[in-house]
Amino acid sequence: MTLEIDIEAPWPGGTDWADIAESALEALQQVAPELANPRLIASVLFTSDEEVHTLNREWRAKDKPTNVLSFPMLDREDLLDLAPDGPPEMLGDIALAFETCAREAAEKGASVEHHATHLIVHGLLHLAGHDHEISDHDAEAMEALETKALAILGIPDPYGDRI
């Protein structure tokens, strides 16, 4: 899988956000191997609350910013059936809102880098067809994948109840 990464203000310089996104993907591929398909492409946009608010209002009819938005372009079944050979396939787009991410990180006592990594993992799992809003079982399964991927990177369990 290839990531197309765009970093906009207000994401601060001095941190290699693209490297964080690539590391998140590499760890996630170890627990969700369907994301290792070389044909897949996903875009990651590091942007502002204002931009995410606009996207959330326009595409989800929710008039507020959020931490991460995911816009899948393949059904889970199509992803799982995708052969490794062939033309590129767009899995989807994710967008992260800096101000919300920074505020949530502070509330959790986590670094912005760790919280952004978690949100990227979370967003990519949504692109892969996982959904925590379907049922408690689906939420637990998704959280377990997130926790395992983050543990590979040495990032503590963001939910505080898994190893």
N, C-alpha and C positions, 0 to 999 in steps of 0.2 A: 504494500500500500504506500502510496505517495501522498504527502501532505503539501498543500499549497497554503502558505502562511503569509498573512498580511498583518502588520503591527502598526496601529494608529495611536495618536495621542488619545488619551492621556497615559497610556502604558509607559512607564519610565524607562529611560535608557539605563545602561549599566547592568541589566539582566538580559541574558540571551533567551528571550521568550520562544524563539524558534527552536532552540535546543531543548527547552523544557517540553514543548509540544512533541518533538521527535522522540524524546526519552519516554514520554507518557505512552506514545503509540507502541514503541518497542516493548515496553513492559506489558501493555495490554495484549499484544499479540501472543504473549506467552500463556495467557489465560483464556483468550478468545481467538483461537487460531484462524477463524474465518476472516479476521482482519489482516491476515498476512498475505492474502491473495495479491500478487504483483500487479494485477489489472486495476485495482481499486485506487481511486483518488478521492480525497476529502479536502475541503478548504477549512481553514481555521482563521477566524478574524478576531484579533484582539482589538477591541474598540471601546467606546464610551457608553455610559448608562444612557445617554441621550439617543445614541444610535440603536442600542438594543431596545430601548423603549419604543422607538419608531417601528422597528421590525416586529416587536411583540404585538403592537397595536394593529399593524397592517396585516400580519399573517396569522395571528392567533386571537385577535379581537380582545386582547388584554391590555388595558391602558396603563401600563406600568413597566418599569425596567425589571429585569430579572438577572440572575448571575450568568446563566448560559442558555442559549437557544440552540436547538438542533433541528435541521431541516433535511430529513432523509429523502433520498431519491430512488432507493431500491427497497423492495419488500424483503423481509427476512428470508423467505423461501427462495427468492431470486438470488440473494447473496449466497446462501448455502449451496445453491446449484451452480454457481458461477465457476466455470472451468478456469484454470490458471493461465491458459493460453487464449489470446484473442485481443481485441481492441480494448483500450482503457474504458472503465466504467466509473461514472461519478456516483460515489456512495452518498454524498450529501455535504452540507455545510454546517459549521458550528460558529457561533459568535459569543465571545466573552465580554462582559461589561466590567471595566476596571473599577469604577467606584464601588459597585456592589460587591465585587470580589474582594477588594481591599477592606471594606467594612466588615464583611463576613469573616475574613481571616482574622481581623482584630478581635471580633467577638468570640472566636473559637480559640484564640491564643496561638494561632498558626501563622506561618509566614505567608505572604502573598504568593510566593513561588509554589509552596506546597498546596495551597488552596487552588491556585490556577491549574496545577497538575491534576488535582482531583476533578475539577470541573471539565478539563479536557477529556479525561478518562470517561467521566459520566456522559459527556456529549457524544463521544465516539460510540459508546455502548448504545445510546439512543439511535444513532445512525445505523447500527447493526441490528436494530429491531428489538432491543430490550426496552421494557417500559415498566417503571416502578409504580405507575398509577393504575395498572390493571387489577392487581390483587396484592395481598400481603406476601403471598408466595413469590410472585414475580419481583416485588420490591426486595425481598430477602436475597433472591438469586442475583439480582443486579448489584446489590450492595456487596455481596460476597465476591463477585468478580472485581469490583472497584477496589475492595480492601486487599485482595490478592495482588493486583497489579501495583497498587501503591506500596505494598510491603516489599516487592521486588526492588523498588526505588528507595527503600529505607524510610518511607513516609508513614507515620503512625496512622492507625485506623481512624478515619474521620468520623465514624459512627460510635467509636469508643467501646464496642462490644464484640469485636472479632479479632482473631489473630491472623 
